């Protein structure tokens, strides 16, 4: 637990410094490194499970993060074009060499692209929303990281009823509720700060609901990662982060919260606006 807190704090501090001071190119590079690391861990896990996903296509797709127009508000849409181009290439490779890869192998390759670089691209999409992106990014971090923290501590103290014992035996319903409530309250406090000091006009009841949805998706992301690990019989995706496992073990919730925040802001413009 001590290692988890220390490593988590260092990661959090690094993220804060990047958001506050780093130029956009650095953010793109960091996102690309995370995507590459996540793909590497995913491929290794699948190989340990006896599968042979195509490596080159997912890795080259991650590099696409560097070449997307970072000033565009439709970053994810532009990035999706390159993704589906690589998907077509993957299908062609499967058709040309049917004896070297099974349909499951190709499916895992396609899944890795959608699961890691595509979902992670929404972090950049959110960060580059004109005028307010640097404020919105905190909703992703709060929704992913604090939801996990609240769920963990409430689960340890009050957890009695298992949430999904077949996927993650330690998660409890009480912990899940604690994660939702804690995230919603965090969103409310952050919205209050934005309204009072940053000239925003955020409706509090809407932001509470936004926090509930973000926490639910964060926990779904965590369960999806756990399900994938059980699929191949692995406890963690890696060991590069003490107390947390690998990169995917740390960003599994971020991958699901980022699209929620991005599309939530775009679809409901009245949710988070400047005065």
C-alpha contacts under 8 A as a table, 3 or more apart, distances in Angstrom:
res1	aa1	res2	aa2	distance
1	X	4	X	4.93
1	X	5	X	6.27
1	X	243	X	6.73
2	X	5	X	5.24
2	X	6	X	6.23
2	X	243	X	7.93
3	X	6	X	5.19
3	X	7	X	5.92
3	X	242	X	5.81
3	X	243	X	5.16
4	X	7	X	5.41
4	X	8	X	5.79
4	X	242	X	6.28
4	X	243	X	4.04
4	X	244	X	6.07
5	X	8	X	5.10
5	X	9	X	5.99
5	X	243	X	7.81
6	X	9	X	5.16
6	X	10	X	6.28
7	X	10	X	5.13
7	X	11	X	6.16
7	X	241	X	6.77
7	X	242	X	6.17
7	X	243	X	7.11
7	X	244	X	7.98
8	X	11	X	5.14
8	X	12	X	6.05
8	X	244	X	7.93
9	X	12	X	4.99
9	X	13	X	6.08
10	X	13	X	5.12
10	X	14	X	6.18
11	X	14	X	5.12
11	X	15	X	6.24
12	X	15	X	5.14
12	X	16	X	6.21
13	X	16	X	5.08
13	X	17	X	6.24
14	X	17	X	5.22
14	X	18	X	6.23
15	X	18	X	5.13
15	X	19	X	6.19
16	X	19	X	5.21
16	X	20	X	6.10
17	X	20	X	5.19
17	X	21	X	5.81
17	X	22	X	7.15
18	X	21	X	5.52
18	X	22	X	4.73
18	X	26	X	7.84
18	X	27	X	6.98
19	X	22	X	6.15
19	X	27	X	7.74
19	X	134	X	6.96
20	X	134	X	7.94
22	X	26	X	6.03
22	X	27	X	6.84
23	X	26	X	5.56
23	X	27	X	6.74
24	X	27	X	5.03
24	X	28	X	6.29
24	X	70	X	7.40
25	X	28	X	5.04
25	X	29	X	6.21
25	X	66	X	7.85
26	X	29	X	4.99
26	X	30	X	6.11
27	X	30	X	5.14
27	X	31	X	6.12
27	X	124	X	7.77
28	X	31	X	5.11
28	X	32	X	6.10
28	X	65	X	6.49
28	X	66	X	5.74
28	X	124	X	7.31
29	X	32	X	5.02
29	X	33	X	6.16
29	X	65	X	7.98
29	X	66	X	6.59
30	X	33	X	5.11
30	X	34	X	6.22
31	X	34	X	5.12
31	X	35	X	6.13
31	X	65	X	7.44
31	X	120	X	7.38
31	X	121	X	7.84
31	X	124	X	7.80
32	X	35	X	4.98
32	X	36	X	6.05
32	X	62	X	5.88
32	X	63	X	6.26
32	X	65	X	5.92
32	X	66	X	6.90
32	X	117	X	7.96
33	X	36	X	5.09
33	X	37	X	6.03
34	X	37	X	5.07
34	X	38	X	5.99
34	X	247	X	6.94
35	X	38	X	5.01
35	X	39	X	6.10
35	X	62	X	5.81
35	X	116	X	6.13
35	X	117	X	5.42
35	X	120	X	7.19
36	X	39	X	5.14
36	X	40	X	6.11
36	X	59	X	6.18
36	X	62	X	5.97
36	X	63	X	7.93
37	X	40	X	5.07
37	X	41	X	6.23
37	X	247	X	6.52
37	X	248	X	7.98
38	X	41	X	5.17
38	X	42	X	6.10
38	X	116	X	6.71
38	X	247	X	5.80
38	X	248	X	5.28
39	X	42	X	5.01
39	X	43	X	6.03
39	X	58	X	6.81
39	X	59	X	6.85
39	X	112	X	6.71
39	X	116	X	6.85
40	X	43	X	5.28
40	X	44	X	6.16
41	X	44	X	5.16
41	X	45	X	6.11
41	X	237	X	5.62
41	X	238	X	6.33
41	X	246	X	7.40
41	X	247	X	7.71
41	X	248	X	7.24
42	X	45	X	5.14
42	X	46	X	6.23
42	X	112	X	7.21
42	X	237	X	6.83
42	X	248	X	7.89
43	X	46	X	5.11
43	X	47	X	6.14
43	X	53	X	6.59
43	X	55	X	7.10
44	X	47	X	5.06
44	X	48	X	6.21
45	X	48	X	5.15
45	X	49	X	6.36
45	X	229	X	7.54
45	X	232	X	6.64
45	X	234	X	7.05
45	X	237	X	6.45
46	X	49	X	4.95
46	X	50	X	6.51
46	X	51	X	5.34
46	X	52	X	6.98
46	X	53	X	7.22
46	X	232	X	6.32
47	X	50	X	5.08
47	X	51	X	4.90
47	X	52	X	5.76
47	X	53	X	7.58
48	X	51	X	7.31
48	X	232	X	6.94
49	X	231	X	7.75
49	X	232	X	4.39
49	X	233	X	6.77
50	X	232	X	7.95
51	X	104	X	7.80
51	X	105	X	6.07
52	X	101	X	6.86
52	X	105	X	5.35
53	X	101	X	7.68
53	X	105	X	4.46
53	X	106	X	5.97
53	X	107	X	7.94
53	X	108	X	5.88
53	X	109	X	5.11
54	X	57	X	6.52
54	X	58	X	7.58
54	X	90	X	7.83
54	X	105	X	7.00
54	X	106	X	6.61
54	X	109	X	5.61
55	X	58	X	6.00
55	X	59	X	6.47
55	X	109	X	7.36
56	X	59	X	5.29
56	X	60	X	6.15
57	X	60	X	5.33
57	X	61	X	6.14
57	X	86	X	6.27
57	X	87	X	7.93
57	X	90	X	6.91
57	X	109	X	7.63
58	X	61	X	5.01
58	X	62	X	6.37
58	X	109	X	6.73
58	X	110	X	7.76
58	X	112	X	6.73
58	X	113	X	5.45
59	X	62	X	5.24
59	X	63	X	6.74
60	X	63	X	5.12
60	X	64	X	6.72
61	X	64	X	5.15
61	X	65	X	7.54
61	X	82	X	7.32
61	X	83	X	6.30
61	X	86	X	7.11
61	X	113	X	7.09
61	X	117	X	7.11
62	X	65	X	5.77
62	X	117	X	5.55
63	X	66	X	5.79
63	X	67	X	7.52
64	X	67	X	5.30
64	X	68	X	6.58
64	X	79	X	7.26
64	X	82	X	7.31
65	X	68	X	5.75
65	X	79	X	7.38
65	X	117	X	7.73
65	X	121	X	7.05
68	X	75	X	6.74
68	X	78	X	7.01
68	X	79	X	6.31
69	X	72	X	5.73
69	X	75	X	6.61
70	X	75	X	6.72
70	X	124	X	7.64
70	X	125	X	7.84
70	X	128	X	6.51
71	X	75	X	7.97
71	X	128	X	6.21
71	X	130	X	7.90
72	X	75	X	5.52
72	X	128	X	7.08
72	X	129	X	7.70
73	X	125	X	6.61
73	X	128	X	6.53
73	X	129	X	5.43
73	X	130	X	6.95
74	X	77	X	5.46
74	X	78	X	6.60
74	X	125	X	7.01
75	X	78	X	5.38
75	X	79	X	6.13
75	X	121	X	7.74
75	X	122	X	7.87
75	X	124	X	7.63
75	X	125	X	5.29
76	X	79	X	5.02
76	X	80	X	6.00
76	X	118	X	7.63
76	X	121	X	6.18
76	X	122	X	6.16
76	X	125	X	6.10
77	X	80	X	5.09
77	X	81	X	6.79
78	X	81	X	5.50
78	X	82	X	7.32
79	X	82	X	5.54
79	X	83	X	6.46
79	X	118	X	7.61
79	X	121	X	7.66
80	X	83	X	4.85
80	X	84	X	6.22
80	X	118	X	7.07
81	X	84	X	5.45
81	X	85	X	6.28
82	X	85	X	5.01
82	X	86	X	6.37
83	X	86	X	5.27
83	X	87	X	6.30
83	X	113	X	7.28
83	X	118	X	7.52
84	X	87	X	4.70
84	X	88	X	6.22
85	X	88	X	5.26
85	X	89	X	6.39
86	X	89	X	4.87
86	X	90	X	6.10
87	X	90	X	4.98
87	X	91	X	6.33
87	X	110	X	6.28
88	X	91	X	5.11
88	X	92	X	6.25
89	X	92	X	5.04
89	X	93	X	6.23
90	X	93	X	5.09
90	X	94	X	6.28
90	X	106	X	7.04
90	X	109	X	7.99
90	X	110	X	7.74
91	X	94	X	5.03
91	X	95	X	6.24
91	X	106	X	7.32
92	X	95	X	4.98
92	X	96	X	6.17
93	X	96	X	5.14
93	X	97	X	6.04
94	X	97	X	5.32
94	X	98	X	5.41
94	X	101	X	6.51
94	X	102	X	7.90
94	X	103	X	7.80
94	X	106	X	6.91
95	X	98	X	5.60
97	X	100	X	5.72
97	X	101	X	7.05
98	X	101	X	5.85
98	X	102	X	6.97
99	X	102	X	7.29
101	X	104	X	8.00
101	X	105	X	5.87
101	X	106	X	6.83
102	X	105	X	5.14
102	X	106	X	6.57
103	X	106	X	5.22
103	X	107	X	6.07
104	X	107	X	4.94
104	X	108	X	6.07
105	X	108	X	5.19
105	X	109	X	6.35
106	X	109	X	5.00
106	X	110	X	6.31
107	X	110	X	5.13
107	X	111	X	6.04
108	X	111	X	4.90
108	X	112	X	6.03
109	X	112	X	5.20
109	X	113	X	6.63
110	X	113	X	5.32
110	X	114	X	6.54
111	X	114	X	5.20
111	X	115	X	5.78
112	X	115	X	5.04
112	X	116	X	5.88
112	X	117	X	7.93
113	X	116	X	5.66
113	X	117	X	5.71
113	X	118	X	6.22
114	X	117	X	6.51
114	X	118	X	4.94
114	X	119	X	6.48
115	X	118	X	6.33
115	X	119	X	5.89
115	X	255	X	7.55
116	X	119	X	5.59
116	X	120	X	5.83
116	X	255	X	7.05
117	X	120	X	5.01
117	X	121	X	5.94
118	X	121	X	5.23
118	X	122	X	7.30
119	X	122	X	5.70
119	X	123	X	7.82
119	X	255	X	5.23
119	X	256	X	6.96
119	X	258	X	7.18
119	X	259	X	6.80
120	X	123	X	5.58
120	X	124	X	7.49
120	X	254	X	7.62
120	X	255	X	5.48
120	X	258	X	7.23
121	X	124	X	5.33
121	X	125	X	6.25
122	X	125	X	4.61
122	X	126	X	5.95
122	X	258	X	5.41
122	X	259	X	5.52
122	X	262	X	6.57
123	X	126	X	5.24
123	X	127	X	6.18
123	X	137	X	7.14
123	X	140	X	7.66
123	X	258	X	5.40
123	X	259	X	7.68
123	X	262	X	7.90
124	X	127	X	4.91
124	X	128	X	6.07
125	X	128	X	5.35
125	X	129	X	6.51
125	X	262	X	6.99
126	X	129	X	5.42
126	X	133	X	5.61
126	X	136	X	6.55
126	X	137	X	6.17
126	X	258	X	7.48
126	X	261	X	7.40
126	X	262	X	5.32
127	X	133	X	4.20
127	X	134	X	5.49
127	X	135	X	7.99
127	X	136	X	6.80
127	X	137	X	5.54
128	X	133	X	5.16
128	X	134	X	7.53
129	X	132	X	6.08
129	X	133	X	4.45
130	X	133	X	6.09
131	X	134	X	7.90
132	X	135	X	5.38
132	X	136	X	6.26
133	X	136	X	4.99
133	X	137	X	6.19
134	X	137	X	5.60
134	X	138	X	7.52
135	X	138	X	5.95
135	X	139	X	7.79
136	X	139	X	5.51
136	X	140	X	7.30
136	X	261	X	7.71
137	X	140	X	5.36
137	X	141	X	6.62
138	X	141	X	4.95
138	X	142	X	5.88
139	X	142	X	5.13
139	X	143	X	5.73
139	X	187	X	7.06
139	X	261	X	6.99
140	X	143	X	5.07
140	X	144	X	6.03
140	X	214	X	7.99
140	X	254	X	6.61
140	X	257	X	5.87
140	X	258	X	5.58
140	X	261	X	6.51
141	X	144	X	5.31
141	X	145	X	5.70
141	X	146	X	7.53
141	X	254	X	7.13
142	X	145	X	5.51
142	X	146	X	5.13
142	X	147	X	7.08
142	X	183	X	6.91
142	X	186	X	7.26
142	X	187	X	7.50
143	X	146	X	6.03
143	X	147	X	5.65
143	X	183	X	6.06
143	X	211	X	6.81
143	X	214	X	5.46
143	X	215	X	5.53
143	X	218	X	6.67
143	X	254	X	7.85
143	X	257	X	6.53
144	X	147	X	5.56
144	X	148	X	6.46
144	X	214	X	7.64
144	X	215	X	6.91
144	X	218	X	5.31
144	X	253	X	5.09
144	X	254	X	5.17
144	X	257	X	6.29
145	X	148	X	5.32
145	X	149	X	6.30
145	X	253	X	7.56
145	X	254	X	7.79
146	X	149	X	4.81
146	X	150	X	5.91
146	X	179	X	7.42
146	X	182	X	7.48
146	X	183	X	6.29
147	X	150	X	5.31
147	X	151	X	6.01
147	X	179	X	4.47
147	X	180	X	6.52
147	X	182	X	6.75
147	X	183	X	5.41
147	X	215	X	5.57
147	X	218	X	6.92
147	X	219	X	7.53
148	X	151	X	5.19
148	X	152	X	6.05
148	X	179	X	6.40
148	X	218	X	7.64
148	X	219	X	7.30
149	X	152	X	5.12
149	X	153	X	6.28
149	X	179	X	7.24
150	X	153	X	5.41
150	X	154	X	5.95
150	X	175	X	7.24
150	X	178	X	5.74
150	X	179	X	4.60
150	X	182	X	5.94
150	X	183	X	7.65
151	X	154	X	5.37
151	X	155	X	5.73
151	X	174	X	7.79
151	X	175	X	4.14
151	X	176	X	5.27
151	X	177	X	7.19
151	X	178	X	5.22
151	X	179	X	4.14
151	X	180	X	7.81
152	X	155	X	5.13
152	X	156	X	6.13
152	X	171	X	7.94
152	X	175	X	6.14
152	X	179	X	7.82
153	X	156	X	5.11
153	X	157	X	6.26
153	X	175	X	7.31
154	X	157	X	5.18
154	X	158	X	5.65
154	X	159	X	6.74
154	X	174	X	6.79
154	X	175	X	4.94
154	X	178	X	5.67
154	X	179	X	7.73
155	X	158	X	5.35
155	X	159	X	4.17
155	X	160	X	7.85
155	X	171	X	6.97
155	X	172	X	5.93
155	X	173	X	7.85
155	X	174	X	5.85
155	X	175	X	3.86
155	X	176	X	7.56
155	X	178	X	7.60
156	X	159	X	5.85
156	X	175	X	7.62
158	X	174	X	6.45
158	X	175	X	7.41
159	X	162	X	7.77
159	X	171	X	8.00
159	X	172	X	5.41
159	X	173	X	6.95
159	X	174	X	5.12
159	X	175	X	5.97
160	X	172	X	6.54
160	X	173	X	7.71
160	X	174	X	7.12
161	X	172	X	5.35
161	X	173	X	5.68
161	X	174	X	6.98
162	X	165	X	5.82
162	X	169	X	6.85
162	X	170	X	7.20
162	X	171	X	6.05
162	X	172	X	4.29
162	X	173	X	5.97
163	X	168	X	7.91
163	X	169	X	7.79
163	X	171	X	5.62
163	X	172	X	4.52
163	X	173	X	4.86
163	X	176	X	7.79
164	X	167	X	5.52
164	X	168	X	5.74
164	X	169	X	6.49
164	X	171	X	6.84
164	X	172	X	7.59
165	X	168	X	5.22
165	X	169	X	4.01
165	X	170	X	7.22
165	X	171	X	7.39
166	X	169	X	6.43
167	X	223	X	6.90
167	X	226	X	6.17
167	X	227	X	5.57
167	X	230	X	7.14
168	X	171	X	5.84
168	X	223	X	7.02
168	X	226	X	6.43
168	X	227	X	7.90
171	X	175	X	6.72
171	X	176	X	7.51
172	X	175	X	5.10
172	X	176	X	6.28
173	X	176	X	5.02
173	X	177	X	6.21
174	X	177	X	5.16
174	X	178	X	6.12
175	X	178	X	4.93
175	X	179	X	6.15
176	X	179	X	5.06
176	X	180	X	6.35
176	X	219	X	7.45
177	X	180	X	5.10
177	X	181	X	6.15
178	X	181	X	5.21
178	X	182	X	5.84
179	X	182	X	5.21
179	X	183	X	5.97
179	X	215	X	6.51
180	X	183	X	5.29
180	X	184	X	6.12
180	X	211	X	7.27
180	X	212	X	5.30
180	X	215	X	5.16
180	X	216	X	6.63
181	X	184	X	5.17
181	X	185	X	6.21
181	X	212	X	7.08
182	X	185	X	5.23
182	X	186	X	6.15
183	X	186	X	4.97
183	X	187	X	6.13
183	X	211	X	5.60
183	X	212	X	6.82
183	X	214	X	7.92
183	X	215	X	6.18
184	X	187	X	5.13
184	X	188	X	6.21
184	X	207	X	7.55
184	X	208	X	4.92
184	X	209	X	7.07
184	X	210	X	7.36
184	X	211	X	4.16
184	X	212	X	5.41
184	X	215	X	7.78
185	X	188	X	4.93
185	X	189	X	6.22
185	X	208	X	6.93
185	X	211	X	7.66
186	X	189	X	5.16
186	X	190	X	6.13
186	X	211	X	7.84
187	X	190	X	5.09
187	X	191	X	5.99
187	X	207	X	6.40
187	X	208	X	6.47
187	X	210	X	7.91
187	X	211	X	5.71
188	X	191	X	5.07
188	X	192	X	6.20
188	X	204	X	6.35
188	X	207	X	6.26
188	X	208	X	5.92
188	X	211	X	7.98
189	X	192	X	5.06
189	X	193	X	6.38
190	X	193	X	5.09
190	X	194	X	6.24
191	X	194	X	5.01
191	X	195	X	6.06
191	X	202	X	6.43
191	X	204	X	7.16
191	X	207	X	7.24
192	X	195	X	5.13
192	X	196	X	6.06
192	X	204	X	7.92
193	X	196	X	5.20
193	X	197	X	5.79
193	X	198	X	7.27
194	X	197	X	5.51
194	X	198	X	4.76
194	X	199	X	6.57
194	X	200	X	5.53
195	X	198	X	5.92
195	X	199	X	5.50
195	X	200	X	4.43
195	X	201	X	5.63
195	X	202	X	6.50
196	X	199	X	6.53
196	X	200	X	7.48
199	X	274	X	5.93
199	X	275	X	5.77
200	X	272	X	7.24
200	X	273	X	5.73
200	X	274	X	4.19
200	X	275	X	5.36
201	X	272	X	6.71
201	X	273	X	5.50
201	X	274	X	5.55
201	X	275	X	5.40
202	X	206	X	7.88
202	X	207	X	7.25
202	X	270	X	7.73
202	X	271	X	6.09
202	X	272	X	5.26
202	X	273	X	6.44
203	X	206	X	5.44
203	X	207	X	6.36
203	X	271	X	6.67
203	X	272	X	7.86
204	X	207	X	5.11
204	X	208	X	6.21
205	X	208	X	5.21
205	X	209	X	6.47
206	X	209	X	5.18
206	X	210	X	6.11
206	X	271	X	6.61
207	X	210	X	4.71
207	X	211	X	6.10
207	X	271	X	7.12
208	X	211	X	5.07
208	X	212	X	6.37
209	X	212	X	5.04
209	X	213	X	6.33
210	X	213	X	5.25
210	X	214	X	6.12
211	X	214	X	5.03
211	X	215	X	6.10
212	X	215	X	5.29
212	X	216	X	6.26
213	X	216	X	5.14
213	X	217	X	6.30
213	X	260	X	7.90
214	X	217	X	5.26
214	X	218	X	6.08
214	X	257	X	5.64
214	X	260	X	6.50
214	X	261	X	7.38
215	X	218	X	4.88
215	X	219	X	6.22
215	X	257	X	7.68
216	X	219	X	5.27
216	X	220	X	6.21
217	X	220	X	4.84
217	X	221	X	6.06
217	X	253	X	7.40
217	X	256	X	5.75
217	X	257	X	5.85
217	X	260	X	7.77
218	X	221	X	5.08
218	X	222	X	6.39
218	X	252	X	7.86
218	X	253	X	4.37
218	X	254	X	6.76
218	X	256	X	5.87
218	X	257	X	5.53
219	X	222	X	4.97
219	X	223	X	6.21
219	X	253	X	6.55
220	X	223	X	5.04
220	X	224	X	6.06
220	X	253	X	7.51
220	X	256	X	7.57
221	X	224	X	5.08
221	X	225	X	6.32
221	X	252	X	5.46
221	X	253	X	4.64
221	X	254	X	7.68
221	X	255	X	6.94
221	X	256	X	5.43
221	X	257	X	7.97
222	X	225	X	5.26
222	X	226	X	6.30
222	X	252	X	5.56
222	X	253	X	5.42
223	X	226	X	4.94
223	X	227	X	6.04
224	X	227	X	5.01
224	X	228	X	6.24
225	X	228	X	5.12
225	X	229	X	6.30
225	X	248	X	7.83
225	X	249	X	7.32
225	X	252	X	6.21
226	X	229	X	5.13
226	X	230	X	6.21
227	X	230	X	5.09
227	X	231	X	6.11
228	X	231	X	4.94
228	X	232	X	6.77
229	X	232	X	5.47
229	X	233	X	5.86
229	X	234	X	4.93
229	X	235	X	6.30
229	X	236	X	6.83
229	X	237	X	7.15
230	X	233	X	4.70
230	X	234	X	6.03
230	X	235	X	7.42
231	X	234	X	7.90
234	X	237	X	7.00
236	X	239	X	7.32
236	X	245	X	5.55
236	X	246	X	6.68
236	X	249	X	6.75
237	X	245	X	6.47
237	X	246	X	5.23
237	X	247	X	7.51
237	X	248	X	6.35
237	X	249	X	6.29
238	X	241	X	7.95
238	X	245	X	5.09
238	X	246	X	3.76
238	X	247	X	7.04
238	X	248	X	7.88
238	X	249	X	7.70
239	X	242	X	6.62
239	X	244	X	7.51
239	X	245	X	4.34
239	X	246	X	4.86
240	X	245	X	6.26
240	X	246	X	5.24
240	X	247	X	7.23
241	X	244	X	5.45
241	X	245	X	5.32
241	X	246	X	5.68
241	X	247	X	7.17
242	X	245	X	6.31
244	X	249	X	6.39
244	X	250	X	6.32
245	X	249	X	5.75
245	X	250	X	7.34
246	X	249	X	5.16
246	X	250	X	6.61
247	X	250	X	5.22
247	X	251	X	6.28
248	X	251	X	5.16
248	X	252	X	5.48
249	X	252	X	5.72
250	X	253	X	7.52
251	X	254	X	4.95
251	X	255	X	6.26
252	X	255	X	5.47
252	X	256	X	7.19
253	X	256	X	5.48
253	X	257	X	6.23
254	X	257	X	5.09
254	X	258	X	5.86
255	X	258	X	5.83
255	X	259	X	7.55
256	X	259	X	6.23
256	X	260	X	6.99
257	X	260	X	5.16
257	X	261	X	6.33
258	X	261	X	5.31
258	X	262	X	6.14
259	X	262	X	5.01
259	X	263	X	5.84
259	X	264	X	7.89
260	X	263	X	5.54
260	X	264	X	5.60
261	X	264	X	5.03
261	X	265	X	6.13
262	X	265	X	5.49
262	X	266	X	6.37
263	X	266	X	4.95
263	X	267	X	5.72
264	X	267	X	5.37
264	X	268	X	5.83
264	X	271	X	7.92
265	X	268	X	5.35
265	X	269	X	5.52
265	X	270	X	7.99
265	X	271	X	6.41
265	X	272	X	6.57
266	X	269	X	5.63
268	X	271	X	5.55
269	X	272	X	6.37
269	X	273	X	6.81
270	X	273	X	6.04
